[in-house]
């Protein structure tokens, strides 16, 4: 049992050493020579009678029992400084790649489920990062339209809005409204900022309108299509 445990430890250690040898080696490093023939390179942080701790790339460290080690070899201070500079450069390259991949993922297509009650495509959006509302996707509406009750939840002082207008709603009526700019409209992971909207002053319901309409002032910032079979809206942010 003890031999099996020791064999497992050696196997895991071997994998770790192989990874570090491939990705983090350098001619300026301290070196730890192992009994299995591998050489672990980095910066030795500490050493005592039982173990050696060696720092590897990106600030990680590995502790090795002395029973696995043949010998250690120390680099000089100048070489250690060169190694740290090299690690910092590699770290910056790695972080930039992560940032680029994150940006690519954020801008890639996203699928959002919708409800099709009343034969309308209704999605849940987050307004100004604080109020959720069920809006009907409407490419015929030039702006996002909100019921007065939603505007009240957002803390919009409707009486102080001066831009009066009239907007046509889905049942053909024209309703008094006031223009407002929303700081943020977010549909799952897809967000648009400074989105023009209209607050409807008449809060009487009309069929299939939800709490308002998700119009082109939001939708025009994306490439989008509707998958009726899967009941999903697929959006991709414009570059």
N, C-alpha and C positions, 0 to 999 in steps of 0.2 A: 504493500500500500504506500509506504514511504517512498519507494523507488518510483512508483507511478506518479506520485505527487511531484517529486523532484523533476521527472521527465516532462510533466506538463508545464512546470515553471520554466524549464529550459526552452521549451517550444515557444511559449509566449514571449520570453525574453528575446529569442531569436527573431521573431517577427518584428518586435519593436526595434531591434538593432538594424534589421534590414531596411525598415522605413527610414530611420534616421540616417543610415548610410547613403541612401538614394537621394534624399531631399535636403539634408542639412550638413553634409560634410564640407570640410574646407581644410586647405593645407596649413592654415594658421592655428588650427584648433589644438586644445589639449586632447590627448588620446588615452583611451582605456582599452588595453588589449585583453580580450576574453579567452577563456580556455577552449571555446569552440572554434577559435580561429578568426572571429570577427573583431573589428576595431570600431569602437564607439568614439565619435569625435564631437567636441563641444568645448565648454569651459567648466572645469572642475570647480564646484562651489565649496565643497567640504569633503573631508576624508577622515575617517576614524578607524578603529580596529575592526569594526564590523562591516562598514559599507562606505561606498563612494557615491556622492551626489554630483551629477554632471548636468550643467545647463545646456539645453539644445536650442535650435532655432525658434523664434517667436516667443521666447520667454518661458518655455516649458522646461521641465527638468526630469531626470530619471535617476532613481536610486538603485544601485547595484550592490549585491552582497559580495564581500571580499572573496568568498569561496568560488565565485565565477570568474575572478579576475587574475590574470597573470602578472600584469604590471601597468603602471600609469606613466605617461610622459607629458610634461608640462611645457606649454608655449611661453614665450616671454611677454612682457606687458604690451609691447608694441604690436605683436602679433594678435594678442587678445583684442586690442583696440580696433585693429583692422577687421577682425572677425565680427565684432559688434556692429561696425559700420555696414558690413556686408549683410548681416541679418536685418538691419533696419531698412536697407534698400529692398531686400526681398519681401519684407513685411509690407512696405508701401505698395509694391507691385501686386502682392496678393490682395490687399485691401481694395485697390483700384479695380481689380478683376471682379471682386465680390460686388463692388458698387455698380459696375457695368452690368453684371448679371441681374442684380436687383432691379435696376432701371429697366432692363429688357423684360423682366417678368412683370413689372408693374404696367408696362405699356402694352403687353401682349393681350390677346383677346380674353375676355372674362364672360362667363355665363351667369345670368341672373334668372332665377325662377320667377314666373309670374302667375297670377290668378286670372282666369278668363270668365269670371262671373259676369252676367249681363252682357256677354259677348264683347267685353272690353279687356284690354291688356292692362292689368293693375299690378304695380310694383311698389315695394316699400322703399322709400328714400329717407335719408337723414338730412335735415335742413339745418344749416348753420351749426352743425356738429352737436345739436342738442335736442331737436324735435323730430320724431319719426312721423311720417305721413304716408297714406296709401294714395298714390297718384296714378291716374290713367295715362298711359303713353299715347300721345296725340301729335302726330306729325303735321296736322293741320293747324295747330296752335303755334303762333310765332314765339310766344314766351311761356314760361312756367306760370300757371294760374293756381292761386291758392284761395281756399275759402277763408272768410274772415275769422272763423274759429281757429284755424291753423295759424294765421297771422297773430292772433292774440296769444297763443301758446309761445310764439317766437318772441313775444315782447315788443312787437312792432306797434308804434303809436300811429294808428291809421289817421287820426284827426290831424296830425301834423304833416302828413304827406300831401304835397301840393300838386303833384302831377295827376290830374284827373283825366280819365279816358273812358271809352266804352269798348267792351270786348264781346265778340260773338261766342256763345257756348254751343255745346253739341246739339241742343234741341232747337237751335236757330235763333233764340232770343239774344238781344244785346243787353248786357248788364253793365252798370256803372262800376268802375274799378279805379284803383290808384296804383301807379307804378312804384316799384321798389327794387333794389338790387340786393340779392341774397349773397352773403359772404361765401357760402359753400352749399353745394348740392351734391350729395354722395349717394350713388347707387351701388351698394356693396363696396367693392374696392375701387370703383371708378368715381373720381371726384372732379368737379368743375368749380371754379371760383368766380366771384363777381358775376353772378347769373341774373339776368334781367327777369323780373317776375311782375305779375299783376295780382293785387289783392281784390277779390270780388266783394263789393260792398253789400250785395244781396246774398244772404247765406241760405236761401231756400234751396232744397235739393233738386237736382235734375237727374234723370235716369242714367246710371252707369258712370257717374262723374267722380266717385270716390271722394277724397278730400281735396281734389284739384286735378290739374292736368300737368303732365310732364311734357312740356313743349320744346320747340326747336332752339330756344336760347340755351338749353342744356344739351339736347340731342345733337346739335350741329357741331359740337366739339368732339364727336366720336364717329367712327364708322360702325354702323349697327345693322343687325338683321334680326328678324323674329323667327324662331323655330316653333311653329304652332304644334308640331307633333310632340316635341319634348317639353313644350310649355316653358321655353327659355328665351330670353333676350340676350344676344351675343354682342358685346361692345368691344371696340378697340380704339384706344385714344389716338387722335390725329397727331402726327409728328409736327 
